[in-house]
Amino acid sequence: MKPQKLIYDLRQVLGPDDIVISDVGAHKMWMARNYHCLRPNTCLISNGFAAMGIAIPGGLAAKLVHPNRKVVAVTGDGGFMMNCQELETALRIGTAFVTVIFNDGGYGLIEWKQMNYYGESAFIHFSNPDFVKLAESMGLKGYQVESTEDLIPTLKMALEDNVPAVIDCPVDYRENLLFSQKTRDLSCLI
């Protein structure tokens, strides 16, 4: 699935006061460009030192502060694996929110940068556990999205769960290099 479509669908499901926490990675770049906020502090993105792994603890904190709002933690598979254990904390204290994983089996942003600078990438791919089974093993709800048509109904269902939920979304980051090319083509020499 294209990252833009995932973000578009997320925006269609969430209301103006609902909260999205974005981890860092390639999906962060797309979130910053394509997730249109209607209210302040409804899309929180780690900038500055850009701490990888912030989405799940941030989602937990957002839900504790705003228990009546829908909260979605958006993360890549690398960031998810850094702090997925905090979903046990969320379950234990009864704080249900949804984690959407942009799953590309690697460090997408690093690959994007390597491809832009060197024309090839190195040491950025890895294997993942079955995220649905991992979620279920922790007592959470786990969902696998197979097509773009599945995300909206799955997200709506997950937001109604009374336990934390994980949605595994395979993402096609070939769009990253297409975007880079388009921006280079827009540049003009002075």
C-alpha positions in Angstrom: 0.0 0.0 0.0 1.2 3.5 -0.7 2.0 5.6 2.4 -0.2 8.4 1.1 -3.2 6.2 1.0 -2.7 4.8 4.5 -2.5 8.4 5.8 -5.5 9.5 3.8 -7.6 6.7 5.2 -6.4 7.4 8.7 -7.5 11.0 8.3 -10.9 9.9 7.0 -11.6 7.8 10.2 -10.3 10.2 12.9 -12.2 13.2 14.1 -10.9 16.7 14.4 -10.0 16.2 18.1 -8.6 12.7 17.9 -4.8 12.3 18.4 -2.1 10.7 16.2 1.4 10.1 17.5 4.0 9.6 14.8 7.2 7.7 15.3 10.2 8.5 13.2 11.1 6.9 9.9 9.8 7.2 6.3 6.2 7.2 7.5 7.0 10.4 9.5 8.0 12.2 6.3 4.7 11.2 4.8 2.7 12.1 7.9 4.2 15.5 8.1 3.3 16.2 4.5 -0.1 14.5 4.2 -1.9 14.3 7.6 -3.9 17.5 7.8 -4.7 18.6 11.3 -7.9 20.5 12.2 -6.9 21.3 15.8 -3.6 22.0 17.6 -1.8 19.1 19.3 -3.7 16.4 17.4 -0.7 15.2 15.4 2.4 14.9 17.5 5.6 14.1 15.6 9.0 13.5 17.2 11.4 16.2 15.8 14.7 17.5 17.1 16.7 14.5 18.0 13.8 12.4 16.6 13.7 9.6 19.1 12.8 6.3 17.4 10.3 4.3 19.3 8.2 7.2 20.6 4.9 6.3 19.1 3.7 3.6 21.5 4.7 5.4 24.8 3.4 8.6 23.3 0.1 6.9 22.4 -0.2 5.6 25.9 0.4 9.0 27.4 -2.0 10.7 25.0 -4.8 8.2 25.9 -4.1 8.7 29.6 -4.3 12.5 29.2 -7.4 12.4 26.9 -9.3 9.2 27.7 -12.3 10.2 25.6 -10.5 10.8 22.4 -9.4 8.2 19.8 -5.6 7.8 19.8 -3.5 6.2 17.1 0.2 5.5 17.3 1.7 5.4 13.8 5.0 3.6 13.6 7.3 1.7 11.3 8.2 -1.9 12.0 11.6 -0.9 13.4 10.2 1.7 15.8 7.5 -0.8 16.8 10.1 -3.4 17.8 11.9 -0.8 20.0 9.0 -0.2 22.4 6.2 -2.8 21.7 6.6 -4.1 25.3 4.8 -0.9 26.4 1.6 -2.3 25.0 1.6 -4.7 27.9 1.6 -1.6 30.2 -1.3 -0.2 28.2 -3.2 -3.5 28.6 -2.5 -3.8 32.3 -3.7 -0.2 33.1 -6.7 -0.5 30.8 -5.6 2.1 28.3 -6.8 1.1 24.8 -5.4 2.8 21.7 -4.5 1.6 18.2 -1.0 1.1 16.8 -0.7 1.2 13.0 2.5 -0.3 11.7 3.9 0.8 8.4 5.6 -2.5 7.7 8.4 -2.5 5.1 10.8 -5.0 6.6 13.5 -2.5 7.1 14.6 1.0 8.0 12.7 2.8 5.2 14.0 6.3 5.9 17.6 5.2 6.0 17.1 3.3 2.8 15.5 6.4 1.2 18.5 8.5 2.2 21.0 5.9 1.1 19.3 5.6 -2.3 19.3 9.3 -2.8 22.9 9.8 -1.9 24.6 6.6 -3.1 22.1 5.0 -5.5 22.1 1.8 -3.4 21.3 0.7 0.1 23.1 -1.5 2.6 22.2 -3.2 5.9 18.7 -1.8 6.3 16.5 -4.9 5.8 15.4 -7.2 8.6 12.8 -9.9 9.4 9.9 -9.3 11.7 7.8 -11.5 13.9 4.1 -12.1 13.0 2.8 -8.9 14.5 -0.8 -10.2 14.7 0.4 -13.2 16.7 2.7 -11.1 18.8 -0.3 -8.8 19.7 -2.5 -11.7 20.5 0.2 -13.4 22.6 0.1 -10.2 24.8 -3.7 -10.3 25.1 -4.2 -7.5 22.6 -6.1 -7.4 19.3 -4.1 -8.0 16.2 -5.1 -7.2 12.7 -3.4 -7.7 9.3 -4.4 -5.4 6.5 -4.0 -7.1 3.1 -5.4 -4.4 0.7 -6.2 -0.7 0.8 -9.9 -1.5 1.0 -9.3 -3.2 4.4 -7.8 -0.4 6.3 -10.8 1.8 7.0 -13.1 -1.0 8.3 -10.2 -2.5 10.3 -9.3 0.8 11.8 -12.9 1.5 12.8 -13.1 -1.9 14.4 -9.8 -1.5 16.2 -10.8 1.9 17.6 -13.9 0.2 19.2 -11.8 -2.5 20.9 -11.5 -2.2 24.7 -7.9 -3.4 24.6 -4.9 -2.0 22.8 -4.9 -3.0 19.1 -2.2 -3.5 16.5 -2.8 -3.1 12.8 0.0 -4.5 10.5 0.0 -2.7 7.2 2.5 -3.6 4.4 3.7 -0.4 2.9 5.3 0.2 -0.5 8.0 2.8 -0.1 8.9 2.9 -3.8 6.9 6.2 -3.5 9.8 7.7 -1.5 12.2 7.7 -4.5 9.4 8.9 -6.8 8.8 11.8 -4.4 12.5 12.6 -4.3 12.7 12.7 -8.1 9.6 15.0 -8.3 11.2 17.5 -5.8 14.5 17.5 -7.7 12.6 18.2 -10.9 10.9 21.2 -9.2 14.3 22.7 -8.2 15.6 25.6 -10.3 19.1 26.8 -10.5 19.6 30.5 -9.7 
